[in-house]
Amino acid sequence: MDAISYLENKYLEIEFLFGSSLGIRESDIFAIENIIIEKENGDRLRDFGKMILKIFPSSPLGDYYIGRYYESGKMIKKAITQYKIGYGKMDPADPNADAFYENILRLGGQ
């Protein structure tokens, strides 16, 4: 939770100090990704995914992290559902689309 709070507060401080609302950048999300995944065995992945969905609702990233959360908790049907939602947001021409779909196939959710 500390990493998520840090990221949210970082941008609130920028807005307060400089009067500029930048919004969280995807590069910052990737910067704290490993902390979220490794800390508490991924227990905060769902919170992280929900935060991302609030900021970037059309991005598959939030759905991916929520899917990882469910997968790590052995809630396979929920993980597949979340991965499918995320995959549905992707452009088929996106080079990451095939890799994203592999999560669905790997869990048996054709």
C-alpha positions in Angstrom: 0.0 0.0 0.0 2.9 2.3 0.7 4.1 2.2 -3.0 0.5 2.9 -4.3 0.0 5.7 -1.8 3.4 7.2 -2.7 2.5 7.3 -6.3 -0.9 8.9 -5.7 0.6 11.4 -3.2 3.4 12.3 -5.6 1.0 13.7 -8.1 -1.1 15.4 -5.5 2.0 17.2 -4.2 3.0 18.3 -7.8 -0.5 19.7 -8.3 -0.4 21.5 -4.9 3.1 22.9 -5.3 3.0 23.8 -9.0 -0.7 24.1 -9.8 -0.3 21.5 -12.5 -2.4 18.3 -12.7 -0.1 15.9 -14.6 -1.8 12.6 -13.9 0.1 9.4 -13.2 2.2 8.3 -16.1 2.4 4.7 -17.2 6.2 4.8 -16.7 5.6 5.4 -13.0 3.3 2.4 -12.9 6.0 0.2 -14.3 8.5 1.7 -11.9 6.7 0.4 -8.8 5.3 -2.8 -10.4 8.0 -5.1 -8.9 7.4 -3.7 -5.5 3.7 -4.5 -5.7 4.2 -8.0 -7.1 6.9 -9.0 -4.6 5.5 -7.3 -1.5 3.2 -9.5 0.5 3.1 -12.1 -2.2 1.1 -9.9 -4.6 -1.7 -9.3 -2.1 -1.9 -5.6 -3.2 -2.1 -6.4 -7.0 -5.9 -6.0 -6.9 -5.7 -2.6 -5.3 -3.0 -1.6 -7.8 -5.1 -2.8 -10.7 -8.2 -0.9 -9.4 -6.1 2.3 -9.1 -4.9 1.9 -12.6 -8.5 1.3 -13.9 -9.6 4.6 -12.3 -6.7 6.4 -14.0 -6.6 4.6 -17.3 -10.0 2.8 -17.8 -9.3 1.9 -21.4 -5.9 0.4 -20.7 -5.6 -3.4 -20.1 -3.0 -2.9 -17.4 -5.4 -2.7 -14.5 -7.2 -5.8 -15.7 -3.8 -7.6 -16.0 -2.8 -6.8 -12.4 -6.2 -7.8 -11.1 -6.0 -11.0 -13.1 -2.5 -11.7 -11.6 -4.0 -11.2 -8.1 -6.8 -13.7 -8.7 -4.3 -16.1 -10.3 -2.0 -16.0 -7.4 -4.9 -16.7 -5.1 -5.9 -19.8 -7.2 -9.2 -18.1 -8.3 -8.7 -19.2 -11.9 -12.1 -18.4 -13.3 -11.9 -14.8 -11.9 -8.4 -14.5 -13.3 -9.5 -15.7 -16.8 -12.4 -13.2 -16.7 -10.1 -10.3 -15.8 -7.6 -11.3 -18.5 -10.4 -11.5 -21.1 -11.6 -8.1 -20.1 -8.1 -6.7 -20.5 -7.5 -8.5 -23.8 -10.8 -7.1 -25.1 -9.4 -3.6 -24.6 -6.4 -4.2 -26.8 -5.9 -3.5 -30.4 -5.2 -6.8 -32.2 -2.2 -5.1 -33.9 -0.6 -4.4 -30.6 2.6 -6.5 -30.4 1.7 -7.3 -26.7 -1.8 -8.6 -27.6 -0.6 -12.2 -28.3 1.4 -12.3 -25.1 -1.6 -11.0 -23.1 -3.9 -13.7 -24.7 -1.3 -16.3 -23.6 -2.5 -15.7 -20.0 -6.0 -16.8 -21.0 -4.8 -19.9 -22.8 -2.3 -20.8 -20.1 -5.2 -20.9 -17.6 -7.4 -22.9 -19.9 -9.9 -20.2 -20.7 -10.2 -20.5 -24.5 
